[in-house]
Amino acid sequence: MGATKKRYRYIFCGVASPNDPISDFRLVSAVIASYFMDERTCIRVEIPPDLELEKYSCDDYSTTYDQRTLKDLHAVVYDRCLHQTDEKLNEMWQAGSIQPHQFYLYR
């Protein structure tokens, strides 16, 4: 059997560090993220099969009680217009020198 397709969720929070637990954030699907066209850059998180997401019908996002960190879940700074990791911003964010609300300053 082939490899399973990776699942991703997007974080549009202005303050997020790689060592923060994923349970601290609202996790937006790719479909809902497409409505956030003003937000070009965000944090993309890989969702493993054993991570349970909770979504209520009244919300446009999912949440989880999982305590794994963003770093544990291979979070990267993602450029949604180019559909790829923004290597420059990702390196700075992983090092802790910038926060998501500062991404536009380094574009």
Secondary structure, DSSP 8 states (H G I E B T S, - for coil): ------EEEEE--SS--TTSBGGGS-BB-HHHHTT-TT--EEEEEEE-TT---B--TT-SSBB-----BTTTTT-EEEETTTTEE-HHHHHHHHHTS--GGGGGGG-
